[in-house]
């Protein structure tokens, strides 16, 4: 696939890295020649220096025969104009744009072909807000991913000493919970993936990924670790787009406080939020945190644009007694450094956004793609089409499907029903199949499994 990426920042660079290793023809456009040189030295891609909305620059990047344009520059306006130019002059089939400003996103009909022709809108702030909201709903989870509009969920937890299943074989999970069907999709032990078998023993500190119907998630979590009390008191550091959207989404169910430095922004937040308490000051101010009883907070969320400020305020909040700490880290190199110590969960906005972008780049009928473990693994929701003659999966039991190495099928969603995958589960046309890949180099093989042969048409 021939793909032009506009913007060589964190999202554009990470996307180029993901796609260049998958036999795609990638060209990255940016005005920063040094940044492009760094990318070009690391990856097998073309680079073009220039403004991505200019027709001459797009033509130089290969827009005449490009399959897809992904506009992820820091300017909403540049991204939108680039899609318009690609549509009008080059008839680019698929145009994806990152648009941050809510004033654009709330206007119905703005992104139609008759207005601004954007096929897929990506709002990183909304993606990250939804990601954090799911983590708040499941205390103790490291990652929570929805499939088929939330009917099934994939959850990552760290197994703790004292969990009922720790030190036990996986096949005993069914004896512990006879009325709950679940499947462990993967286990990461000391950062190495283990493909789970019935006789696999769960050890303390294992990172366990399991899939189940949404109603059964908390029951399965209780087998891996002591179930934590639900959060009640939430403190958010940073009243920017993500802080505001998160407070708006959760303030009806939780006691929420926002700490924000900018007085004008504080006034705006206090006027537009219903019950959230807005405090003007620095989240790294020890006296302010003590005065606001941070030791009573169930969760402290550092959501500013400054990695260092987020890390320092999180460490301080944890030291002063906050029960759980989550931090946004924009620099991917920092994420592995800080997670798991005093900071319970480090969130990379780039990796959360990448999954949304990858959904539209994958071949075959891929419904959603999610990046796991900071990009080391992927969960994919694919739709099975065709019949036993035209498809490699339809009409076959799971044990008969030639899955690539390191790939497991975790669940099948058929209409409203969630079927946890077992060897004798038969896949039907229209099924949503949830797959887990611990080695991303086999993504192309998974996509081919779900591509329908010519005999189907």
Residue pairs with C-beta under 8 A, 6 or more apart in sequence:
1 24
1 25
1 67
1 68
1 361
1 363
2 24
2 25
2 27
2 62
2 65
2 66
2 67
2 68
3 19
3 24
3 25
3 26
3 27
3 66
3 67
3 68
3 69
3 70
3 361
4 27
4 28
4 29
4 58
4 61
4 62
4 63
4 66
4 68
4 69
4 70
5 12
5 15
5 16
5 26
5 27
5 28
5 29
5 70
5 72
6 12
6 28
6 29
6 30
6 52
6 69
6 70
6 71
6 72
6 73
6 78
6 79
6 82
7 28
7 29
7 30
7 52
7 71
7 72
7 73
7 74
7 79
7 98
8 16
8 28
8 29
8 30
8 32
8 35
8 36
8 39
8 47
9 30
9 35
9 72
9 73
9 74
10 330
10 331
10 332
10 349
10 350
11 72
11 98
11 124
11 350
11 353
11 354
11 357
12 28
12 30
12 70
12 72
12 73
13 28
13 35
13 39
14 332
14 350
14 351
14 354
14 375
15 70
15 72
15 354
15 357
15 358
16 26
16 28
16 39
16 43
16 45
17 42
17 43
18 354
18 358
18 375
18 440
19 26
19 361
20 26
20 43
20 44
20 45
21 440
21 441
22 443
22 444
23 444
24 361
25 46
25 62
26 43
26 45
26 46
27 45
27 46
27 47
27 48
27 61
27 62
27 66
28 36
28 39
28 45
28 46
28 47
28 48
29 47
29 48
29 49
29 50
29 52
29 57
29 58
29 61
30 36
30 47
30 49
30 52
30 73
31 49
31 50
31 51
33 49
36 47
36 48
36 49
37 47
39 45
39 47
40 46
40 47
46 61
46 62
48 57
48 60
48 61
50 56
50 57
50 60
51 57
51 78
52 58
52 71
52 73
52 78
52 79
52 82
53 78
53 81
53 82
53 85
54 85
55 85
55 89
58 69
58 82
58 85
58 86
58 89
58 90
59 90
63 69
63 86
63 89
63 90
63 92
64 90
66 86
66 90
66 92
67 92
67 93
67 94
68 92
68 93
68 94
68 95
68 96
68 360
68 361
69 82
69 83
69 86
69 92
69 94
69 95
69 96
70 96
70 357
70 361
71 78
71 79
71 80
71 82
71 83
71 95
71 96
71 97
71 98
72 79
72 97
72 98
72 122
72 357
73 79
73 82
73 98
76 98
76 99
76 100
76 101
76 104
79 97
79 98
79 99
80 97
80 99
80 104
80 116
80 118
82 97
83 95
83 97
83 116
83 117
83 118
84 116
84 117
86 92
86 95
87 95
87 113
87 117
88 117
94 119
94 120
94 360
95 117
95 118
95 119
95 120
96 118
96 119
96 120
96 121
96 122
96 357
96 360
97 118
97 120
97 121
97 122
98 122
98 123
98 124
98 353
99 105
99 118
99 121
99 122
99 123
100 123
100 124
100 125
100 241
102 241
104 110
105 121
105 123
105 126
109 115
110 116
111 117
111 118
111 121
119 360
120 360
122 353
122 356
122 357
124 349
124 352
124 353
125 241
125 242
125 245
126 245
127 349
127 352
127 353
127 356
128 242
128 328
128 347
128 349
128 352
128 353
129 242
129 245
129 246
129 249
131 347
131 352
132 242
132 246
132 301
132 303
132 326
132 347
133 246
133 249
133 250
134 141
134 144
134 145
134 146
135 141
135 143
135 144
135 326
135 345
136 231
136 234
136 250
136 254
136 299
137 144
138 144
138 155
138 217
138 218
138 221
139 228
139 229
139 230
139 231
139 298
139 299
139 324
140 157
140 221
140 225
140 227
140 228
141 155
141 156
141 157
141 221
142 156
142 157
142 158
142 207
142 345
143 154
143 155
143 156
143 372
144 153
144 154
144 155
144 156
144 217
145 153
145 154
145 155
145 370
145 372
145 379
146 152
146 153
147 153
147 154
147 211
147 368
147 379
147 381
147 411
147 413
147 432
147 434
148 367
148 381
148 413
148 418
148 432
150 214
151 213
151 214
151 413
151 416
151 418
152 211
152 212
152 213
152 214
152 411
152 413
152 418
152 434
153 211
153 212
153 213
153 214
153 217
154 185
154 209
154 210
154 211
154 370
154 379
154 410
154 434
154 436
155 209
155 210
155 211
155 212
155 217
155 220
155 221
156 207
156 208
156 209
156 372
156 373
157 207
157 208
157 210
157 221
157 224
157 225
158 205
158 206
158 207
158 208
158 224
158 225
159 165
159 166
159 202
159 203
159 204
159 205
159 206
159 207
159 208
159 224
159 225
160 166
160 204
160 205
160 224
160 225
160 226
161 204
162 225
162 226
163 202
163 204
163 223
163 224
163 225
163 226
164 176
164 222
164 223
165 172
165 173
165 176
165 202
165 223
165 224
166 202
166 203
166 204
166 224
167 201
167 202
167 203
167 204
168 201
168 202
169 198
169 199
169 200
169 201
170 184
170 196
170 197
170 198
170 199
170 200
170 201
170 202
171 198
171 199
173 182
173 184
173 220
173 223
176 223
177 219
177 220
177 223
180 212
180 216
180 219
180 220
181 212
181 213
181 216
181 420
182 210
182 211
182 212
182 216
182 220
182 420
183 210
183 211
183 212
183 408
183 410
183 411
183 420
183 421
184 196
184 200
184 208
184 209
184 210
185 196
185 209
185 210
185 211
185 379
185 408
185 410
185 436
186 193
186 194
186 195
186 196
186 209
186 377
186 408
186 436
186 438
187 193
187 194
187 196
187 200
187 202
187 206
187 207
187 208
187 209
188 194
188 206
188 207
188 209
188 373
189 203
189 205
189 206
189 207
193 377
193 406
193 438
193 439
194 200
195 406
195 408
195 438
196 408
202 208
202 224
207 373
208 224
209 372
209 379
209 436
210 220
210 224
211 410
211 411
211 420
211 434
211 436
212 220
212 411
212 418
212 420
213 418
218 227
221 227
229 298
231 254
231 298
231 299
231 324
232 254
232 255
232 298
233 254
233 255
233 257
233 296
233 297
233 298
233 299
234 250
234 254
234 255
234 256
234 257
234 297
234 298
234 299
234 301
235 256
235 257
235 259
235 292
235 294
235 297
235 299
235 300
235 301
235 317
235 322
236 243
236 246
236 247
236 256
236 257
236 258
236 259
236 301
236 303
237 243
237 259
237 283
237 300
237 301
237 302
237 303
237 304
237 310
237 313
237 314
237 317
238 258
238 259
238 260
238 283
238 302
238 303
238 304
238 305
238 310
239 247
239 258
239 259
239 260
239 262
239 265
239 266
239 269
239 278
240 265
240 303
240 304
240 305
242 303
242 328
243 258
243 260
243 301
243 303
243 304
244 258
244 269
244 272
244 273
246 301
246 303
247 256
247 258
247 269
247 273
247 276
248 272
248 273
250 256
251 273
251 274
251 275
251 276
252 274
252 275
256 275
256 276
256 277
257 276
257 277
257 278
257 279
257 292
258 269
258 273
258 276
258 277
258 278
258 279
259 279
259 281
259 282
259 283
259 288
259 292
260 266
260 269
260 278
260 279
260 280
261 280
261 281
261 282
263 280
266 278
266 279
266 280
269 276
269 278
270 278
279 288
279 292
281 288
282 288
282 313
283 289
283 302
283 304
283 309
283 313
283 317
284 309
284 312
284 313
284 316
286 316
286 320
289 316
289 317
289 320
290 320
294 300
294 317
294 320
294 321
294 322
295 320
295 321
295 322
296 321
297 317
297 321
297 322
297 323
298 323
298 324
299 322
299 323
299 324
299 325
299 326
300 313
300 314
300 317
300 318
300 322
300 324
300 325
300 326
301 325
301 326
301 327
302 309
302 310
302 311
302 313
302 314
302 317
302 325
302 326
302 327
302 328
303 310
303 328
304 310
304 328
305 330
307 328
307 329
307 330
307 331
307 334
310 327
310 328
310 329
311 327
311 329
311 334
311 338
311 343
314 325
314 326
314 327
314 342
314 343
315 342
315 343
317 325
318 325
318 342
318 343
319 342
324 344
324 345
325 342
325 343
325 344
325 345
326 343
326 344
326 345
326 346
326 347
327 338
327 343
327 345
327 346
327 347
328 346
328 347
328 348
328 349
329 335
329 338
329 346
329 347
329 348
330 348
330 349
330 350
332 348
332 350
332 351
332 374
332 375
334 346
335 346
335 348
335 374
336 346
336 374
338 346
339 345
339 346
348 374
351 371
351 374
351 375
352 371
354 371
354 375
355 368
355 369
355 370
355 371
355 378
356 369
358 369
358 371
358 378
359 366
359 367
359 368
359 369
362 369
362 380
362 443
362 447
363 444
363 447
363 448
363 451
364 382
364 446
364 447
364 448
364 449
364 450
364 451
365 382
365 383
365 385
365 450
366 380
366 381
366 382
366 383
366 447
366 450
367 381
367 382
367 383
367 432
368 380
368 381
369 378
369 379
369 380
369 381
370 378
370 379
370 380
371 377
371 378
372 378
372 379
372 436
376 438
376 440
377 436
377 437
377 438
377 439
377 440
378 436
378 437
378 440
378 443
379 410
379 434
379 435
379 436
379 437
380 434
380 435
380 436
380 437
380 443
380 446
381 432
381 433
381 434
381 435
382 432
382 433
382 435
382 446
382 447
382 449
382 450
383 430
383 431
383 432
383 433
383 450
384 391
384 393
384 394
384 427
384 428
384 429
384 430
384 431
384 433
384 450
385 391
385 394
385 429
385 430
385 450
385 452
385 456
386 394
386 429
386 452
386 453
386 456
387 394
387 395
387 429
387 456
388 394
388 395
388 396
389 453
389 455
389 456
390 452
390 453
390 454
390 455
390 456
391 429
391 450
391 452
391 453
391 456
392 401
392 402
392 448
392 449
392 450
393 401
393 427
393 433
393 449
393 450
394 427
394 428
394 429
395 426
395 427
395 428
396 426
396 427
397 423
397 424
397 425
397 426
397 427
398 409
398 421
398 422
398 423
398 424
398 425
398 427
399 423
399 424
401 409
401 427
401 449
402 449
403 409
403 435
403 446
403 449
404 437
404 439
404 442
404 445
404 446
405 439
405 442
406 437
406 438
406 439
406 442
407 435
407 436
407 437
407 438
407 442
407 445
407 446
408 421
408 435
408 436
409 421
409 433
409 434
409 435
409 436
410 420
410 421
410 434
410 435
410 436
411 418
411 419
411 420
411 421
411 434
412 418
412 419
412 421
412 425
412 427
412 431
412 432
412 433
412 434
413 419
413 431
413 432
413 434
414 428
414 430
414 431
414 432
419 425
421 434
427 433
433 450
435 446
437 443
437 446
